[in-house]
Amino acid sequence: MNLSVRPELIVTDFAGTTMREEGAVPRAYRQALIEHGIPFSEDDLATRRGASKRAVFHELAARDDPACERPDRGDRALASFESALRREYETGNVREVDGAEAALRRLRRAGCKLALSSGFDRGLVDLLVDRLGWGELFDLVLASGDVPTGRPAPYLIYRAMAELGVHDVARVAVVGDTPLDLQAGTNARAGWVIGVLSGAHAIETLGLTSHTHLLPSVAALPALFRLASESHLGP
C-alpha cells in the first residue's frame, strides 16, 4: 500500500481503540454470565472481544443449552450486561485513548471520512459518544444492531461505505484492537487493516491475525498517513 495515498474512509472500533476500555466490559460480561448461570471461561471472553454482544450471549447460552429449553436466556443475560455497563458508564470515568480525538480531527481535515463502529447496542453507543463530546467528530456512528451480523463479518464496514458513498474498498482503512476487528477488515478486503495495541490484546495476539499495520494507538494514524505536521493539512 502506497502510504502517500490516504484512505477515503476510516472505520474505527470504539472501546479499546478510540475510547479507553479499563475493564468495564469484561466485568459486565462476568457479572451477567454468572447471574444467569451460563458457563464461560476467560478465553471465551478474550476471543470474543469486538463481537456483537447479542451474538456472544446467544452463542454461550446455546452452547450450555443445546436443546434450547430456555431460548430467552441469552437475551436476559444481555439485558443484565447492558444494564451493568450503562450504570458504570453513566457515573464512571469515560475517557478517550490518549490523542485519539486530535488524531481523528487531523485525518478529517485532511479529507478522510470517519465512521465509528461498535459491538455495543445503540443506547450505549449514543451515551458514550455524548459523554465524550464526539457528536460532531464522526461522519457516521454504527452500533451492533445496524447490521444483521457483527464482526468478523464485514457488514459494519460495508454499511459505512454505503452510507458515506465510498465505492472502492481499497480506499478504506479499518482500525481496531481485537482479532475480530482485523478479521472483519480482511474479510471486507479493506486496503488498510490496522491493529492498535491500546486495548484488549497485545502484539503477541494481534500479530498473529492478518493485518497491514500494527500501531501503538490511533494517535499514530496521522504519521502513518504522512500527516507529520499541521502544515501538511492545508486550509
C-alpha positions in Angstrom: 0.0 0.0 0.0 1.3 3.4 -1.0 1.1 5.5 2.1 1.2 8.7 0.1 -2.4 7.8 -0.8 -4.7 8.4 2.1 -7.9 6.5 2.9 -11.1 7.9 1.7 -12.8 6.3 4.7 -11.5 5.2 8.1 -13.7 2.8 10.0 -12.6 2.6 13.6 -13.7 0.5 16.5 -14.8 2.2 19.7 -13.9 0.6 23.1 -10.2 -0.1 23.3 -9.5 1.7 20.1 -10.7 5.3 20.4 -12.2 5.1 23.9 -10.2 3.7 26.8 -11.5 0.4 28.0 -10.5 -0.1 31.6 -12.1 -3.4 32.4 -15.8 -2.4 32.4 -16.7 -4.7 29.5 -15.2 -8.0 30.9 -16.5 -7.2 34.4 -20.0 -6.7 32.9 -19.7 -10.0 31.0 -18.7 -11.9 34.0 -21.4 -10.4 36.2 -24.2 -11.2 33.6 -23.0 -14.7 32.8 -22.7 -15.7 36.4 -26.0 -14.1 37.3 -27.8 -16.2 34.6 -25.8 -19.4 35.2 -24.1 -19.5 31.8 -20.7 -21.3 31.9 -17.8 -19.5 30.4 -14.0 -19.3 30.5 -11.7 -16.3 30.4 -10.6 -17.5 26.9 -14.3 -17.3 25.8 -14.4 -13.7 26.7 -11.0 -12.8 25.3 -11.6 -14.4 21.9 -15.0 -12.7 21.5 -13.8 -9.1 22.2 -15.1 -6.9 19.5 -18.0 -9.1 18.6 -21.7 -8.2 18.7 -22.6 -8.6 22.4 -26.0 -10.1 21.5 -24.3 -12.8 19.4 -21.9 -13.6 22.3 -24.6 -14.1 24.8 -26.7 -16.2 22.4 -23.7 -18.3 21.5 -22.7 -19.0 25.1 -26.2 -19.7 26.2 -26.9 -22.1 23.3 -23.6 -23.9 24.0 -24.8 -24.6 27.5 -28.4 -25.4 26.5 -28.3 -27.1 23.0 -31.9 -28.2 23.4 -32.9 -24.5 23.6 -35.1 -25.3 26.6 -34.7 -21.6 27.7 -34.5 -19.7 24.4 -34.6 -16.3 26.0 -31.7 -16.9 28.4 -29.2 -15.2 26.2 -31.4 -12.1 25.9 -31.9 -11.9 29.7 -28.1 -12.1 30.2 -27.6 -9.5 27.5 -30.0 -7.2 29.3 -28.1 -7.6 32.6 -24.8 -6.9 30.8 -26.2 -3.7 29.2 -27.6 -2.5 32.5 -24.3 -3.1 34.3 -22.4 -1.3 31.6 -24.8 1.6 31.5 -24.6 2.1 35.3 -20.8 2.2 35.0 -20.6 4.5 32.0 -23.3 6.9 33.3 -21.4 7.5 36.6 -17.7 6.4 36.0 -14.9 8.0 34.0 -15.3 7.8 30.2 -12.0 8.8 28.6 -10.5 8.7 25.1 -7.4 6.8 24.2 -4.7 9.4 24.6 -4.5 11.5 21.5 -7.4 9.8 19.7 -9.6 12.8 19.1 -6.8 15.1 18.0 -5.6 12.4 15.5 -9.0 11.8 14.1 -9.7 15.5 13.7 -6.4 15.9 11.7 -7.4 13.0 9.5 -10.8 14.5 8.9 -9.3 17.9 8.0 -7.1 16.0 5.5 -10.2 14.8 3.7 -10.8 11.3 5.3 -14.3 10.3 6.2 -14.7 8.8 9.6 -17.0 6.1 10.8 -17.2 4.8 14.4 -18.4 1.2 14.7 -19.1 -0.8 17.9 -20.4 -4.1 19.1 -22.4 -2.2 21.7 -26.1 -1.5 21.3 -27.3 1.8 20.1 -28.2 3.2 23.5 -24.8 2.5 25.0 -23.0 3.9 21.9 -25.0 7.1 22.0 -24.4 7.5 25.7 -20.7 7.1 25.3 -20.4 9.4 22.2 -22.3 12.1 24.2 -20.2 11.7 27.3 -17.0 12.0 25.2 -18.4 15.1 23.3 -17.9 13.4 20.0 -21.3 14.2 18.4 -19.7 16.1 15.6 -16.4 14.1 15.3 -17.6 11.3 13.1 -19.5 11.3 9.8 -21.3 8.1 10.8 -21.7 6.1 14.1 -22.8 2.5 13.8 -24.0 0.2 16.6 -24.3 -3.6 16.6 -28.0 -3.5 15.6 -27.3 -1.6 12.4 -26.2 -4.8 10.6 -27.5 -8.4 10.5 -24.2 -9.9 11.7 -21.3 -8.4 13.6 -17.6 -8.9 13.4 -15.8 -10.8 11.9 -18.4 -10.3 9.2 -17.6 -7.2 7.2 -21.1 -5.7 7.3 -20.3 -2.8 9.6 -17.6 -1.7 7.1 -19.9 -2.2 4.1 -22.7 -0.3 5.8 -20.3 2.6 6.5 -19.2 2.6 2.8 -22.8 2.6 1.6 -24.0 5.4 4.0 -21.0 7.6 3.1 -20.8 7.0 -0.6 -17.4 5.2 -0.7 -17.2 2.8 -3.6 -13.7 1.4 -3.5 -12.9 -0.9 -0.6 -9.2 -0.5 -1.4 -9.5 3.1 -0.2 -10.9 2.0 3.2 -8.9 1.7 6.4 -10.2 -0.5 9.2 -8.8 0.1 12.7 -9.3 -2.0 15.8 -7.8 -3.5 18.9 -9.1 -7.1 18.6 -8.6 -10.0 16.2 -12.2 -9.8 15.2 -11.8 -6.2 14.2 -8.9 -7.2 12.0 -10.7 -10.2 10.6 -13.6 -8.0 9.6 -11.2 -5.7 7.8 -9.6 -8.6 6.0 -13.0 -10.1 5.1 -14.0 -6.8 3.6 -10.8 -6.7 1.6 -10.0 -3.3 3.0 -6.9 -1.5 1.8 -5.6 -1.0 5.3 -6.2 -3.3 8.2 -4.6 -1.7 11.2 -4.3 -3.2 14.7 -3.8 -0.9 17.7 -2.2 -2.1 21.0 -4.2 0.3 23.2 -7.0 -2.1 24.1 -7.9 -5.8 24.6 -4.9 -7.6 23.1 -1.1 -7.3 23.0 1.2 -7.7 20.0 1.5 -11.4 20.6 -2.2 -11.8 19.8 -2.8 -9.1 17.2 0.5 -10.0 15.4 -0.9 -13.5 14.6 -4.0 -12.0 12.9 -3.8 -10.9 9.3 -3.1 -7.1 9.1 -1.3 -4.4 7.2 0.0 -2.4 10.1 0.3 -2.6 13.9 0.4 0.7 15.8 0.6 1.7 19.5 -2.7 3.5 19.2 -4.9 5.6 16.9 -2.8 8.6 17.8 -0.2 7.3 15.4 -2.5 7.3 12.4 -1.6 10.8 11.1 2.1 9.8 11.0 1.2 6.6 9.2 -0.6 8.5 6.5 2.2 11.1 6.2 0.4 13.8 8.2 3.5 14.7 10.2 2.6 18.3 10.9 -0.3 20.6 10.6 1.4 22.3 7.6 0.6 19.3 5.5 -3.2 19.6 6.1 -3.8 22.7 4.0 -6.5 25.2 5.0 
